Amino acid sequence: MHSFAKDKIVRAESLNAKQEHRLHFLLKKLNLAQRLYRLIEEGDRIAVGVSSGKDSLTLLLLLRYFQEHYPLSFELGAVHIEPDFQPGHEERRVNLERFLERYQLPFASLKMSLGDDSVNCFWCSWNRRKMLFRYAYNNGYNKVALGHQFDDVVETALLNLFFHAVLETMEPKVVFFDGKVTLIRPLVFIEEKEIIPFARTLSFPLAQCQCPYAETSRRAAVQKLLQGLGKNSSLVKRNIWKATRKWLEAYPQRPHRPQNSRQIDLPLTK
């Protein structure tokens, strides 16, 4: 197992003792995902999807520190999707760009317009990923990293169970387009409650979610359900994760994928 020795980390900024402790705690969990799934490999060029949210910024910062000392050579770039239907999108993009300057990473912002009549959670998410994949391929990135964390994975499992009768969820690593682009989720073992204090102490330029569906979506309902169940047992989320692993072992070819979970199959052209 690779050791995250504190004296080996090259810092983009000075961290106090509390920040360093939280940083190394999260890095250990990222390292676990790396060991189990080989998310990052020698020579990778990774496009990291960043919003103004705590998860994606934590992912980018962890990968930046990971890049400085882990015995692999790989490149990082930050990509921001700017939905024109969300209030304040230009201000969020400017604040994000200023924040990322200190980490000396390539940054690209892509504007997304869906039209007033077509906006919903699925369509927005699908188009964001489509734009990320296209940008990655057309700019020489072989991997796309997203900031989905452990809670997102568990919530997705319940959404698929309740509404599609399957126990599938987000996988840590998924290969698309015959290997041209690989999607990775390095935060898969990190819980939201572990990210919140880290983001707070580092003063991330967090923006309040402006999505008009954030409070009324199916995911929001599942989040409330899990919060209630969690009061009675701390093992609820972990057991749901274990159940998804057993489902995957039973159905390795994933034959029961929901019919309306449209696979992104777009023409990739340079």
C-alpha positions as CSV (number, residue, x, y, z in Angstrom):
1,M,0.0,0.0,0.0
2,H,1.3,3.4,-0.9
3,S,1.9,5.6,2.2
4,F,0.8,9.2,2.1
5,A,3.7,10.6,4.1
6,K,3.1,14.2,5.0
7,D,6.6,15.4,4.2
8,K,6.2,14.2,0.6
9,I,3.2,16.3,-0.3
10,V,3.9,19.3,-2.5
11,R,1.4,21.9,-1.4
12,A,-0.3,24.5,-3.6
13,E,-1.0,26.5,-0.4
14,S,0.0,26.3,3.2
15,L,-2.2,24.0,5.3
16,N,-2.7,24.0,9.0
17,A,-2.6,20.9,11.1
18,K,-6.4,20.3,10.9
19,Q,-6.5,20.7,7.1
20,E,-3.6,18.3,6.7
21,H,-5.3,15.7,8.9
22,R,-8.5,15.9,6.8
23,L,-6.5,15.9,3.6
24,H,-4.6,12.7,4.4
25,F,-7.8,11.0,5.7
26,L,-9.5,11.6,2.3
27,L,-6.3,10.7,0.4
28,K,-6.2,7.3,2.1
29,K,-9.8,6.6,0.9
30,L,-8.9,7.7,-2.6
31,N,-5.9,5.4,-2.5
32,L,-8.2,2.5,-1.5
33,A,-10.3,3.1,-4.6
34,Q,-7.1,3.4,-6.7
35,R,-5.8,0.0,-5.4
36,L,-9.0,-1.8,-6.0
37,Y,-10.0,-0.4,-9.4
38,R,-6.8,1.0,-10.9
39,L,-8.6,4.2,-11.7
40,I,-5.4,6.1,-12.7
41,E,-2.7,4.6,-14.8
42,E,0.7,5.7,-16.2
43,G,0.4,8.3,-18.9
44,D,-3.3,9.1,-18.3
45,R,-4.7,12.5,-19.3
46,I,-7.7,13.1,-17.0
47,A,-10.4,15.7,-17.5
48,V,-12.0,16.5,-14.1
49,G,-15.5,17.7,-14.2
50,V,-15.8,20.7,-11.8
51,S,-18.8,22.7,-10.7
52,S,-18.8,25.1,-7.8
53,G,-19.8,22.3,-5.5
54,K,-17.8,20.8,-2.7
55,D,-17.6,17.3,-4.2
56,S,-16.0,18.2,-7.5
57,L,-13.6,20.7,-6.0
58,T,-12.5,18.2,-3.4
59,L,-11.9,15.7,-6.1
60,L,-9.8,18.1,-8.1
61,L,-7.7,19.1,-5.1
62,L,-7.2,15.5,-4.0
63,L,-6.1,14.5,-7.5
64,R,-3.7,17.4,-7.6
65,Y,-2.0,16.3,-4.4
66,F,-2.2,12.7,-5.6
67,Q,-0.4,13.8,-8.8
68,E,2.4,15.4,-6.9
69,H,3.6,12.4,-4.9
70,Y,2.0,9.2,-6.2
71,P,4.5,7.1,-8.3
72,L,2.6,7.5,-11.6
73,S,2.9,10.2,-14.2
74,F,-0.4,11.6,-15.4
75,E,-2.0,14.9,-16.4
76,L,-5.0,16.8,-15.1
77,G,-7.3,19.4,-16.6
78,A,-10.4,21.0,-15.1
79,V,-13.6,21.2,-17.2
80,H,-16.6,23.3,-16.1
81,I,-20.1,22.9,-17.7
82,E,-21.9,26.3,-17.5
83,P,-25.7,25.8,-17.8
84,D,-27.2,29.0,-19.1
85,F,-30.6,28.3,-17.4
86,Q,-29.1,28.5,-13.9
87,P,-29.0,32.0,-12.3
88,G,-25.6,33.3,-11.5
89,H,-23.8,30.9,-13.8
90,E,-21.3,33.5,-15.1
91,E,-20.3,34.6,-11.6
92,R,-19.8,31.0,-10.5
93,R,-17.5,30.4,-13.5
94,V,-15.4,33.5,-12.8
95,N,-15.0,32.6,-9.1
96,L,-14.1,29.0,-10.0
97,E,-11.5,30.1,-12.5
98,R,-9.8,32.4,-10.0
99,F,-9.8,29.7,-7.4
100,L,-8.2,27.2,-9.7
101,E,-5.4,29.6,-10.8
102,R,-3.4,28.7,-7.7
103,Y,-3.2,25.0,-8.7
104,Q,-1.8,25.8,-12.2
105,L,-4.2,23.5,-14.0
106,P,-5.6,23.8,-17.5
107,F,-9.2,25.1,-17.2
108,A,-12.0,25.1,-19.8
109,S,-15.6,26.3,-19.4
110,L,-18.3,25.0,-21.8
111,K,-21.7,26.7,-22.0
112,M,-24.7,24.4,-22.1
113,S,-28.1,25.4,-23.4
114,L,-31.0,23.0,-23.2
115,G,-34.0,25.2,-23.8
116,D,-36.8,26.1,-21.4
117,D,-39.1,23.2,-22.3
118,S,-36.5,20.3,-22.1
119,V,-34.8,20.9,-18.8
120,N,-35.1,18.1,-16.2
121,C,-32.7,16.2,-14.0
122,F,-32.0,13.3,-16.4
123,W,-31.7,15.4,-19.5
124,C,-29.4,17.9,-17.8
125,S,-27.1,15.2,-16.4
126,W,-27.1,13.3,-19.7
127,N,-26.1,16.4,-21.7
128,R,-23.4,17.4,-19.1
129,R,-21.8,14.0,-19.5
130,K,-22.1,14.2,-23.3
131,M,-20.3,17.5,-23.4
132,L,-17.6,16.3,-21.0
133,F,-16.9,13.1,-23.1
134,R,-16.8,15.1,-26.3
135,Y,-14.4,17.7,-24.9
136,A,-12.2,15.0,-23.4
137,Y,-11.9,13.0,-26.6
138,N,-11.4,16.0,-28.8
139,N,-8.7,17.4,-26.5
140,G,-6.7,14.2,-26.0
141,Y,-8.0,13.2,-22.5
142,N,-8.5,9.4,-22.2
143,K,-10.3,9.6,-18.9
144,V,-13.1,11.7,-17.3
145,A,-13.2,12.0,-13.5
146,L,-16.5,12.9,-11.8
147,G,-17.0,13.9,-8.1
148,H,-19.7,11.3,-7.2
149,Q,-19.1,10.2,-3.7
150,F,-20.3,7.4,-1.5
151,D,-23.7,8.9,-0.7
152,D,-24.4,9.5,-4.4
153,V,-23.6,5.8,-5.2
154,V,-26.0,4.6,-2.4
155,E,-28.8,7.0,-3.5
156,T,-28.5,5.9,-7.1
157,A,-28.8,2.2,-6.0
158,L,-32.1,3.0,-4.3
159,L,-33.4,5.0,-7.2
160,N,-32.7,2.1,-9.6
161,L,-34.3,-0.3,-7.2
162,F,-37.4,1.7,-6.5
163,F,-38.1,2.9,-10.1
164,H,-36.4,0.3,-12.3
165,A,-36.4,-2.9,-10.3
166,V,-32.7,-3.4,-10.4
167,L,-29.9,-2.9,-7.9
168,E,-27.4,-1.2,-10.1
169,T,-25.5,1.9,-9.2
170,M,-22.7,4.1,-10.3
171,E,-19.5,2.1,-10.9
172,P,-16.0,3.4,-9.9
173,K,-14.8,2.8,-13.4
174,V,-16.7,2.4,-16.7
175,V,-15.2,2.1,-20.2
176,F,-17.0,3.9,-23.1
177,F,-16.6,3.9,-26.9
178,D,-14.4,0.8,-27.1
179,G,-11.9,2.3,-24.7
180,K,-11.6,5.7,-26.2
181,V,-12.9,7.3,-22.9
182,T,-13.0,5.9,-19.4
183,L,-15.1,7.4,-16.7
184,I,-13.7,7.2,-13.2
185,R,-15.1,8.1,-9.8
186,P,-12.2,8.4,-7.3
187,L,-14.4,9.6,-4.4
188,V,-16.5,6.4,-4.4
189,F,-15.5,5.5,-0.8
190,I,-15.7,9.0,0.7
191,E,-18.9,10.1,2.4
192,E,-20.4,13.5,2.1
193,K,-20.1,14.2,5.8
194,E,-16.3,13.7,5.4
195,I,-16.1,16.2,2.5
196,I,-18.1,19.0,4.1
197,P,-15.5,19.9,6.8
198,F,-12.7,19.6,4.4
199,A,-14.3,22.0,1.9
200,R,-15.2,24.4,4.7
201,T,-11.7,24.7,6.1
202,L,-10.2,25.3,2.6
203,S,-12.7,28.1,1.8
204,F,-13.8,26.6,-1.5
205,P,-15.8,29.1,-3.6
206,L,-19.0,27.1,-3.1
207,A,-22.2,28.3,-4.8
208,Q,-25.7,27.5,-3.6
209,C,-27.3,25.0,-6.0
210,Q,-29.7,26.9,-8.3
211,C,-31.3,23.9,-9.9
212,P,-35.1,24.4,-9.9
213,Y,-35.6,20.6,-9.4
214,A,-33.1,20.2,-6.5
215,E,-35.7,20.0,-3.7
216,T,-38.4,18.1,-5.5
217,S,-36.5,15.4,-7.4
218,R,-36.6,11.7,-6.8
219,R,-33.0,11.9,-5.5
220,A,-34.0,14.5,-2.9
221,A,-36.8,12.1,-1.7
222,V,-34.3,9.3,-1.4
223,Q,-31.9,11.5,0.5
224,K,-34.5,12.2,3.1
225,L,-35.4,8.5,3.3
226,L,-31.7,7.6,4.0
227,Q,-31.4,10.4,6.5
228,G,-34.3,8.9,8.5
229,L,-33.1,5.3,8.2
230,G,-29.6,6.4,9.3
231,K,-30.9,7.6,12.6
232,N,-31.6,3.9,13.5
233,S,-28.5,2.3,12.1
234,S,-25.1,3.5,10.9
235,L,-24.9,0.5,8.6
236,V,-27.7,1.3,6.2
237,K,-25.6,2.9,3.5
238,R,-22.8,0.4,3.8
239,N,-25.2,-2.5,3.5
240,I,-26.8,-1.0,0.4
241,W,-23.3,-0.7,-1.2
242,K,-22.6,-4.4,-0.3
243,A,-25.9,-5.4,-1.9
244,T,-24.9,-3.7,-5.1
245,R,-21.7,-5.7,-5.2
246,K,-23.6,-8.9,-4.7
247,W,-25.9,-7.9,-7.6
248,L,-22.9,-7.2,-9.8
249,E,-21.4,-10.6,-9.0
250,A,-24.7,-12.3,-9.8
251,Y,-25.1,-10.3,-13.1
252,P,-21.6,-9.4,-14.3
253,Q,-22.9,-8.6,-17.8
254,R,-25.6,-6.2,-16.3
255,P,-28.5,-7.7,-18.3
256,H,-31.2,-5.8,-16.5
257,R,-30.1,-2.2,-17.2
258,P,-33.2,0.1,-17.0
259,Q,-34.5,0.7,-20.5
260,N,-34.8,4.4,-20.1
261,S,-31.2,5.0,-18.8
262,R,-30.0,6.0,-22.2
263,Q,-26.4,5.1,-22.9
264,I,-24.4,7.9,-24.2
265,D,-23.6,6.9,-27.8
266,L,-22.4,10.0,-29.6
267,P,-20.2,10.4,-32.6
268,L,-16.7,11.3,-31.3
269,T,-14.9,13.4,-33.9
270,K,-11.7,15.3,-33.7
